[in-house]
């Protein structure tokens, strides 16, 4: 909720600008909806929902004007005019922009809120319903993981080949048949005839062809009884993606076959016999590396069929660090975030939509992060269209296309979508607001700002790997 301070001058600018008429003038002070959620809990039609700003919005397509929200409002703030429900705060923040005497109630402690509410001497809601910010000493969230120093990495792919769970994906922009210097040939040579520089000691080479079979890039050939290695002495372009060890997959695995043991992931495939799929965990993996195992299956004797096992999650074995013994690019790392975002934030709300831990609340121009809930999965960061959220991975989800349309019968003509759009993609034509498809990026800021849920909106993402 938003509150007026004792310096309220009574000009009522906030009341004039509020798109949902959620502010009233009582005893010389502006008083607004408390966003207590009682209307939401008492709506028999499910026509009121809590948005990602922490406010409440009426879905006018579902609302039948029964008045239950109005009758249950503890402060008599809700009214119905021409079948349209007004008086519920969507926490759009417009009132604070036009009046310096209004503040965000979420920034106050609960006792201060109650004291301020009591000072108005009007009907109070149940005090235990007043929303407030929980006490927390957390100033940042930290995640430990095995990562890569990209300045040192030569994209040889050696760590990928030795990862026991296939939790590392290295993409090399180089033609097939060119040596990547992964040195697998040296590892499998039974006579030590191959050195770290991929130079063959022809006097000891027995032509067992073990190196040729092991080469992942088909860079080794044989000609006239001699081993040849096709090398290109330049650092290739490419990308490096590996499991973040965030534990989101463990949180979303329905049968608990994957769990967090401290900061490590542990998997018991025998728990997969419950015939529960891992679709949610796989689909929610922030870097889309989690998948079903191609080689291991669990046999369900009751159903008489094979059930897939999970793969591509980091078990913190450290093998990747051991085998990266030339450049030392693979390291045990610590990543931290204090919940702050850059000024590039456009209030699109995608971060809040994709957060599986419900740790992000959207504000105008920024977000607030509950660091006690955040697990640093970076799902918000990889989806952020303007890169306002820091991330440690090269993986990125970009908006591919979408659909955006304003239903004029639901539009309240408040103009908030027009003001919120950072791309000038909302045009005002003859008093109506319409979407300019040529400019729209489908970020969703307009949809999230709309207090009438008047947008018909869809968006599609595409994978994008940032190259070195």
N, C-alpha and C positions, 0 to 999 in steps of 0.2 A: 504494500500500500504506500501511498504518498501522503505526507502530512504537511500542514501549514505551521510555520513557527509563530511565535508570539508577535512577530513584527509584521504579520499579515496586514496590508493596508486597505483591504476590502475593495480593490478595484475589479475583482472578479474576472481578470483576464484568463485565469486557469479554467474557470467555469465555461467561458465562451469558447475556449479552444478544445476542451475535452470532447473527443469524438463519440464517446458512449454516454455522455451526460452523467458521469459517475461522481461529480463534485457538486455539493450543495453549499449554500450560504446559511450558516446557523450562528446566531449570536455574534454576528460581525466577523466570523471566521469562515474560511473555506474548509469544508469537511468532506472527505471522499470515502468511497468504498474501502473496506478494510481488507479486501481479498482474503477473507477468512475461509471461504470455500463452502459455507453452509448452503448457499444456493445450488452449487454444483452437486452436493451430496443429496439434495432433496428433489432435484429435477427428475420427474418420472419418465421423461422421454430421452434422457441422455443428451439433451440439447445444449448443455453447458460443459465445457472442457477446460482444463488447465493448460495454458500454452507454455512455450519454452521461455517466456519472460517471467513466469511465475504468477501471471495474472489469469483471469478467467474470461472466456469468450463465449458468446451465445451463437450457436449454429442455427441461423434463422431458417435453414432448410428443414431442420428437425423440430424447431420450436412451434408449438400449437397455441401459445398464449394462455396456457392454463392458469398461470399466476402463482404456482407453488413457490417459485423463487422469491416473488414479491412478498408473499405471506410469511415466509420463513426468514427473511432478511432481518437480522437483529437490530439494524440501525434504520430500518424503513427507507433505505436508499434506492430501492428498485422500483421503477414505475413501468407501466405498459402504455404506449401511445400508438394508436392505430395498429395494434397487433404486434408492435415491435418492442422488445424488452430493452430498457435503458437502465443505467445506474450501476453497472458492473464494471469494475476497473480491469482493463487488459494489460496494465502496466506498460503502456506505450511510452510514457515519459514525456509527452508533449507538455503537460502542465509545468514541469520543472524547467522547460526551455523558455517559457514565457513569463515565469515568475521566480525571482531569486529567493523568495521566502518559502518555497516548497522544497522538501527534502524527501529522499527515498527512505521509507520506514524500515526497509530491510537492513539499513546501515546502523540502526539503533539496537540496543539490547532490549530484551523483552520488558524489563522493569521500567525503562524509560518510555517505551511505547505505552504501557499501561498508565503511567503517570500522566502522559500527555492526553490520552483518551479521556481519563477521568476529569481532567481540567475543563473539558468542554461541557460537562454536566448534562449529557444527554444519555439516552438509553445505551448501555454498553452491551456488546456481545459477550458470550462466555469467555472469560479471560484466557482459558486454556486453548481457545481456538485462534488466538492472535498469532500470526506467523512471525517467526523471528529467526535470527541467525544463531546457529548453534555455537557454543563455545569451542574453540579449537586453537591450539598453539602451533599448528602446522604452518610453516612459512614456505615450504617447498616439498615436492614429492620426488623421490629418488628411485631409480631402477638400476640394478646391476645386470650386466649381460656381456656376452662375447661379441665384440664388434671389430670393425676394420678401420685402420688408419688409411684412408684413401690416398693420401699423399705418398705412402710407402707401397701400396698395393700395385702389383704388376699384372693383375688379372690373369694369373696363371691357372687358377681353378683347382689348385692342389687341395685346398681346404674343402672344397666341394666334394672332391672325389673320396676324401677320407671321413667325411661327416657320416656317422653311423645311422642317422635318422633323416638324411637328405634335407637338413634345415638350412642349407646354404645354396643360393642360386647365383652363379656367375655367368654373365652374358658378355661375350667377347666379340667386338666388331672386327672380325678378321676372317678371311676366306678359309674354307675347309682345306685341310692339308698343310696348314702352317703350324709349326711348333709353338706351344704356349708357355714352354719352360716349366711345366708342372712337375717334371722329374719322376713321373710314375715309371718311366722306362728304367731309370736308375734303380728304383726300389725293387723292381721285379727281376732284374738281371741276376741270374744265379752265380755268375762268375765275377761280378764287380767290374764288368768291362765298360760300363757307362758311368761317366762322372757327372758332377753337378752342372757342367757347361754343355752337357749332351754331346760330348766327344767320345767316340767309340775307340777302345783299344782293340784293334783288329787282331792283335796277336793272341789275345785271350778269348775273344768272342767266338762262341761255338755255333752261332747262327741258330739258336733255339727258337728264335722269333718271338720270345716271350714279350719283348719290348714292343714289337709291332702289334701284338694282340692287345696289350694294355693301353696303348696310346689312344686317348679319347678324341683326338682330332685327326687321326689318320695321317699323321705327319711323318711317319717312318715307312720307308720303302726298302726294297732289296734289289740290287742291280749287280749282276756279275759276281754273285756270292759276297756282296758287301752291303753293310747296313748304311743307309743314307737318311739323314734327318734334315727336313726342309725347314730352315730357320729364317726368321725375318727380324733383324736386330732393331726393333723399335717398339716403344710402349704402345699397346693397342688402346682403342677406345672401348667403352663398354659400361657395364653397371654391376653393382654388387648388392644383393639382397640376402639378409639372413634373419632368422627368428629373433624377435626383440626380447624374448623371455618376459613378456608382460603378464602372462598368465590369464589373459582374457579367454582363451580357448578352454582352460580348466574351469573357469567360472560358468561357461556356457555348455559344457558337456553334460548332457542330461543324466547319463547313468553313472557319472562320477568316476569313469575309468581313467580319466586324466585329472591329476590334482597337483596342487602346489605343495611342495615339501620345503618350507622355508622360502628361499628364493629360487628353488629348482623345480622343474617340471618332472613328474613321474607318471608313468603310464602302465596300467595293468590290463592287457587285452582280454583276459578271462572275464572281465566285467562287461565286455561287449556282447555277451551271450543273451542279454535281455532284449536283443533285437531292436535297439533304439539307434536311430541314425545319428550321425554327427553333422548333419546339414547346417544347423544353426552355428555351431562352433567354426566349421569350415567357411561358411559364408560371411562370418563376422571377423575373420582374421584380418587385422589392419593392413597387412602387406600381402595378403592372399597367397601365403606360402604353405599353409596347413592343407593337407589333403589325405585321401585314403591311400593306404599302403598298396602298392602294386604287387608285392610279393607275399605278404603275410595275410592269411585269412583265419578266422575262427569258425569252427564247424559247430553249428547248432543241431544237436542230435534230436531235439524235439521237433523242430521244423524241417530237419534234414536238408539244410542248405548252408552255404558258406556266408559268413558275415564279414564285412571289411574291417580292418584294423586301421588305426590312425598312424600318420607319419608326418615328417617334416616339422617337428617341434624340437627345440634345443633342450638337451638333457644335461647341459653344463659339464660335459665330460672333459672338455679342454683339448681334445685331439686336434682341433683346427689350429690351436696355438702352437702345439708341438710340431706339426708338420710345416708350419710357416716359419721355417728356420733360416731362411736366407735374408728376407727383408724385414721380418718381424712385424708385418702389417696387422696380423690377427692378434688381438689383445683382449684382456679382461678389462671392461670399461664400466664407468658409472655415468648415468645420465640423470640430470636434475631439471626441474621446471618449477618456477615460482607462481605459475598460473597467469602470468602477464602475457598480453598480446601486443603486437605493434599497432601503430596508428592507422595501418592499412585496413583494419577491420571494417567491413561494410554492413555489419548486423544482418548477414544473410541467414544465420541460425543453423547452418548445416552442421556445425560442430556439436550443437546441442542435440540435433536429430540423430546423429550417428553414435553418440556416446552411450555405450551399453551399460555404463555404471551410473548413469543419471547424475553426473558430477558437474555439469555445465548449465548455467543459467544465463540467458541472453539479456543484454541491455542495449540501449541505443549507442552504437559506436564501440562497444566492448563486450566482454563477457566476465562472469565471475565463476571461479572454479573451486569446488569443494575438494581441497587437497587431501582430505581424509578418505574420500571415495576414489579419487583418481588413481589409476594404476599405471599411468604413462604408457598406454597402449598406442598412443599417437594416431588413433583413428580420426580424431578431430583435425590433426595437423595434415594428414595425407589427403583429407577431403577439402581442406580450406582452399577456396578458389583464388585467394589473393596472398596466400602464404603468410598470413598474419600470426600464425602459431608456429613456434619453432619445432623442428623435428630432427631426429638423428638418422633416419632411414632415407634411402634414395627413392623409395617407392612413392608414387603419387597417383591419386585418382582425380581425373579431370572431368569437368562437365562436358558431355558429348552433345546432347541435344535435349529437347523437352517440349512441353506444351504449357502455355500460360494464357488464361482467359478470365476476364472479370465478368461475373454474372450480374448484370445490371439490376435485376430485381432484388438482389441481396445487398448491393452496394449502398452504403450510407452517405456517400459523397463527402467523406471527411477529408480526403486528399492526403491521408497519411502515407499511402503507397507511393504517391507522386513525390512526396518529400523525402521518403526513405531511399528510393532507387538511386544508386550511385552511377547508373549508366544512362539516365534520362530516357528510360524505356517505357515510362508511363506518361501518356499524352492526355491532356484535357481537351475534349472536343465537345462543344455545345453543352458544357456543364457536366459531362460524363467523362469518366476516366477509362481509358482503353490501353491495352498493351501494344507497344510497338515491337513487333516480332523481329524486325531487322536489328534492333538494338539490344533486345533482351538476351541476357546470358544465362537465364534460368537459375540464378543464384538463390532465389526464394525469399529475399528480404521483404519484398512487397507482400507476399503471402503471409509471412510471419507477423508483419505489422498490422495487417487488416483486422480490425475489431469486429467485423461482421462475417468473417469467413466467406467472403464473396469470390475468392479465387478458385478456379479449376486449374490445378497445377500438377505437373509431372516433370521429372527430370531423370536423365540417364547418365551414368558415369562410364568412363573408359579408363583402362589401366594405362599408366604412363610411367616409364622408368627413366629417371634422370641420369644421363650419361656422365662419365668422368671426363 
